[in-house]
Amino acid sequence: MRPPQAVARVAATLAEAGVLDPRVDAEILVAEVHGVPRSALFVPDGELSAVAVARLEELVARRRRREPLQYILGEWGFRRLTLTVDRRALIPRPETEVLVERCLALVAETAEPRILDVGVGSGAIALALADERPDALITAVDASVDALALARENAERTGLAGRVELVRGDLFAGVAGPFDLVVSNPPYVAESELPTLEPEVRDWEPREALVGEGVTEAIAAGAREVLVPGGALVLETGGGKAGEAVGLLDQLGYVEVRVTADLTGLTRIAEGKVEETRMTSPREGAVP
Ligand SMILES: C[S@@+](CC[C@H](N)C(=O)[O-])C[C@H]1O[C@@H](n2cnc3c(N)ncnc32)[C@H](O)[C@@H]1O
């Protein structure tokens, strides 16, 4: 079978299964089994080998069950890194790349910034920051043993193992601080919203990475206790929901609060700073 013909067939079968972008997924899967980049699929010559056709059938059957493409491929790009992805952690999203962008901007003027990533998952945020800010001192926490194991594998894979301290814990328990920046892409789906999610998310990604009512609030409050005066908190929210997080940050006394939209134009990221003139420095006692 020639690759364009395989793409057409796979796209049709994935469309039938309800996959949202069947043509894109078909091209990626055919390119994967054929061992070429997507852009090389439509050159005039070339034929899929018998082994490639058999593997394609297997991968398409998985995708038809609405297993995420990223889990099927086993790796996915995030910023400048290629990370292993599997059911142990959330698939890194493009909107989270914008979150990393905001973090980099906020510590641009800080030498050796101390950064805490709450809910490290696959390691995407912490490792991207380690990669793009070689002088940063990064700690990353997750409550999930499985997610931490995957983050550790990704730290090894990307050559950043010595750069991120991985800690198992519930939010801020077990991290001393202080930090110049706290970042988090917390679980923010309400239990009642779960049934409305696409099967790829609802049925395949870890529940503890998705559902977490009150977690955003707990992180926003807890971050104030570990941030230095002038330190920043950056939070990812549901699409279009960053405004709600802004209200929360305002209420908690953060200053310079602002939102950033994701690549689709939805407000997605909320950030704020701890005021410079605080009378007490948490965990350090009173400041004269
Ligand atoms: C939405 S995922 C984000 C993963 C990764 N940072 C990313 O952006 O791709 C949220 C992560 O927070 C972790 N988590 C949930 N509740 C937690 C808690 N109370 N303490 C620490 N981590 C928690 C989950 O295990 C999950 O890995």
PDBQT file of the ligand as one rigid body, heavy atoms in Angstrom, charges set to zero:
ROOT
HETATM    1  C1  LIG A 301      -2.654  18.864  35.310  1.00  0.00    +0.000 C 
HETATM    2  S1  LIG A 301      -1.345  17.813  35.829  1.00  0.00    +0.000 S 
HETATM    3  C2  LIG A 301       0.059  18.789  35.324  1.00  0.00    +0.000 C 
HETATM    4  C3  LIG A 301       1.262  17.971  34.942  1.00  0.00    +0.000 C 
HETATM    5  C4  LIG A 301       2.395  18.782  34.322  1.00  0.00    +0.000 C 
HETATM    6  N1  LIG A 301       2.847  19.829  35.231  1.00  0.00    +0.000 N 
HETATM    7  C5  LIG A 301       1.963  19.391  33.002  1.00  0.00    +0.000 C 
HETATM    8  O1  LIG A 301       1.682  20.600  32.974  1.00  0.00    +0.000 OA
HETATM    9  O2  LIG A 301       1.898  18.670  32.006  1.00  0.00    +0.000 OA
HETATM   10  C6  LIG A 301      -1.426  18.048  37.580  1.00  0.00    +0.000 C 
HETATM   11  C7  LIG A 301      -0.414  17.236  38.402  1.00  0.00    +0.000 C 
HETATM   12  O3  LIG A 301      -0.622  17.584  39.780  1.00  0.00    +0.000 OA
HETATM   13  C8  LIG A 301      -0.496  16.419  40.583  1.00  0.00    +0.000 C 
HETATM   14  N2  LIG A 301      -1.243  16.659  41.819  1.00  0.00    +0.000 N 
HETATM   15  C9  LIG A 301      -2.595  16.634  42.008  1.00  0.00    +0.000 A 
HETATM   16  N3  LIG A 301      -2.892  16.923  43.299  1.00  0.00    +0.000 NA
HETATM   17  C10 LIG A 301      -1.707  17.130  43.929  1.00  0.00    +0.000 A 
HETATM   18  C11 LIG A 301      -1.355  17.465  45.266  1.00  0.00    +0.000 A 
HETATM   19  N4  LIG A 301      -2.283  17.643  46.220  1.00  0.00    +0.000 N 
HETATM   20  N5  LIG A 301      -0.032  17.593  45.581  1.00  0.00    +0.000 NA
HETATM   21  C12 LIG A 301       0.918  17.429  44.632  1.00  0.00    +0.000 A 
HETATM   22  N6  LIG A 301       0.640  17.108  43.339  1.00  0.00    +0.000 NA
HETATM   23  C13 LIG A 301      -0.652  16.968  42.991  1.00  0.00    +0.000 A 
HETATM   24  C14 LIG A 301      -1.052  15.314  39.716  1.00  0.00    +0.000 C 
HETATM   25  O4  LIG A 301      -0.561  14.054  40.134  1.00  0.00    +0.000 OA
HETATM   26  C15 LIG A 301      -0.569  15.730  38.323  1.00  0.00    +0.000 C 
HETATM   27  O5  LIG A 301       0.660  15.122  38.006  1.00  0.00    +0.000 OA
ENDROOT
TORSDOF 0
